[in-house]
Amino acid sequence: MIDTFFPINERLEILRKSNIMFKVDADTLLKFWRREADPTRGFLIKLNNYFVLVNHDNSIHISDIVRDVIYNERRSILVLDKHKVRILSRGILYHKLFRKRFASRINAVFEIPIACSIDDVNLVGTIDLLLFLDDEVHLIELKSTSTETSVNFGVLQVKMYWSLLEYFTDVIVSSAYVVTPKHTIKVDRPLSRRELIRFIKTWKRDLDPVTRLIQENI
């Protein structure tokens, strides 16, 4: 069903166009990030051969929690090489081109901010897409890569976003998907309320001492 609205050949075309981010210079990367990146993800500082990504205030972005689980990267200040910033920027451009290509064809809302507090953790995030079909709402997370790791990243994001909509809003989600350039993966269910709270509590408990000190004193 989802591939009917977002044909794979068009998604691959969007991917090819977004790969331009692997060719631009570092200053263009920085300008693009500052202009187009989700402001809840923090800000980027350019060094010589690296970039520093600094998280905002006491809010924790859902993607940062997922990044910790999938990539074991848990930092309020993260040092990124140019290649990593190119990958992240390619993802931002992919999202922009995806919206430009398909928004006029579907009944949907793109880039929906969401926030809540669980066990004193202020969660923020941005849902990529809510698609409305026959009085049903379908949650979609877009990924610009089709690797297994990227898919797992997307599935965990979807489960968390789905849970937040389920327990903290009036939005009832009928189904949810991770959509990559090559694949469409249906997500089985959201986390239960108990699983969500336990997940956040465990993540918070396992903060390393340095990160805990940084976050508690920001």
DADAQUI-V803860 format. One line per field, one symbol per residue. phi: phi as a letter, one per 40 degrees, with the letter a starting at -180 (. if undefined). burial: # if it has 24 or more other ideal C-beta (glycine too) atoms within 12 Angstrom, else .. Layout:
phi: ???
burial: ???
This chain:
phi: .ccccbdccccccccdcccdccbcccccdccccccbcdccchbbbcbcbbbbbbccfccbcdccccdcccbfbbacbbcbcccccccccdcccdcccccccbdccbcabbfccaaabbfgbccbabccabbbbfgbbbcbbcbcbbccccccdcccdddcccccccbbbccbccaaabbbdbbbbcccacccdcccccccccccccdcdcccccccbc
burial: .#..##....#..##..#..##...#..##.##..###.###.#.#....###.#...###########....#####.#.#.################.##.....#.###.#.#.#..###########.....##########...##################...#.#############.#..##....##.##..##..#...#...#...
